[in-house]
Amino acid sequence: MKVLIIEDDRETAGFVMRGLREAGCTVDHAETGVDGLFLASDGGYDVLVVDRILPKTDGLSLVRMLRGTGVATPVLFLTAVSGLSDRVEGLDAGGDDYMIKPFAFSELHARLRALVRRGPGTAAESVLQVGDLSLDRLTRKVERAGQAIELQPREFRLLEFLMEHAGEVVTRTMLLERVWEFHFEPRTSVVETHVSRLRSKVDRPFDAELIRTVRGAGYVISAPR
């Protein structure tokens, strides 16, 4: 995977570059929007990681210019600008995914791999669907069988991560790192407690169970057969 990081914060850029290179990726770095635009226009990259706030040319303008010249390389915005309207603005500008700082590198790497698998010109899904359960990343609405489900922010992120990996076993360690951003093993039952609360809202009022425990492994969400 050939990646271009367009980021003026050297600490963030260095962290991402080291992780991607350790994973076997080829990585280039641009510190300004102008340099990033030049490299992205001519570099043959598989995916771009773009900050919104950049010197000379901001990230939104950069991506709009790339799309205007026919460059369809997938773009992941990695930024501290986190409001709902900001996320919508980033996707409308031509971004394919939007990730908020601070972040877990493992999730960033997974999202980049997903964008490369989809190929250029295909936007990330804003609505996730598993059976009759839907989750809208932009409006933050969750519904099952047409009924609205109210979730707390951590419950929303937990469900979002499970649905991103529908049909796959997600381990407790993965959830701690990617939902709670813990890089150590806390001596609490925080995962089990939140999964139980999530099930009480997503599964128990309905006929079919979507979230299952895989004994000794973790959790999986899948449509009933």
RAJO-V201860 format. One record per residue. RES is the residue in one letter. SS is DSSP state (H for helix, E for strand, - for the rest). Layout:
<<RES | SS> <RES | SS>>
This chain:
<<M | -> <K | E> <V | E> <L | E> <I | E> <I | E> <E | -> <D | -> <D | -> <R | H> <E | H> <T | H> <A | H> <G | H> <F | H> <V | H> <M | H> <R | H> <G | H> <L | H> <R | H> <E | H> <A | -> <G | -> <C | -> <T | E> <V | E> <D | E> <H | E> <A | E> <E | -> <T | E> <G | H> <V | H> <D | H> <G | H> <L | H> <F | H> <L | H> <A | H> <S | H> <D | H> <G | -> <G | -> <Y | -> <D | -> <V | E> <L | E> <V | E> <V | E> <D | -> <R | -> <I | -> <L | -> <P | E> <K | -> <T | -> <D | -> <G | H> <L | H> <S | H> <L | H> <V | H> <R | H> <M | H> <L | H> <R | H> <G | H> <T | -> <G | -> <V | -> <A | -> <T | -> <P | E> <V | E> <L | E> <F | E> <L | E> <T | E> <A | -> <V | -> <S | -> <G | -> <L | H> <S | H> <D | H> <R | H> <V | H> <E | H> <G | H> <L | H> <D | H> <A | -> <G | -> <G | -> <D | -> <D | E> <Y | E> <M | E> <I | E> <K | -> <P | -> <F | -> <A | -> <F | H> <S | H> <E | H> <L | H> <H | H> <A | H> <R | H> <L | H> <R | H> <A | H> <L | H> <V | H> <R | H> <R | H> <G | -> <P | -> <G | -> <T | -> <A | -> <A | -> <E | -> <S | -> <V | E> <L | E> <Q | E> <V | E> <G | -> <D | -> <L | E> <S | E> <L | E> <D | E> <R | -> <L | -> <T | -> <R | -> <K | E> <V | E> <E | E> <R | E> <A | -> <G | -> <Q | E> <A | E> <I | E> <E | -> <L | -> <Q | -> <P | H> <R | H> <E | H> <F | H> <R | H> <L | H> <L | H> <E | H> <F | H> <L | H> <M | H> <E | H> <H | -> <A | -> <G | -> <E | -> <V | -> <V | E> <T | -> <R | H> <T | H> <M | H> <L | H> <L | H> <E | H> <R | H> <V | -> <W | -> <E | -> <F | -> <H | -> <F | -> <E | -> <P | -> <R | -> <T | -> <S | -> <V | H> <V | H> <E | H> <T | H> <H | H> <V | H> <S | H> <R | H> <L | H> <R | H> <S | H> <K | H> <V | H> <D | -> <R | -> <P | -> <F | -> <D | -> <A | -> <E | -> <L | -> <I | E> <R | E> <T | E> <V | E> <R | -> <G | -> <A | -> <G | E> <Y | E> <V | E> <I | E> <S | -> <A | -> <P | -> <R | ->>
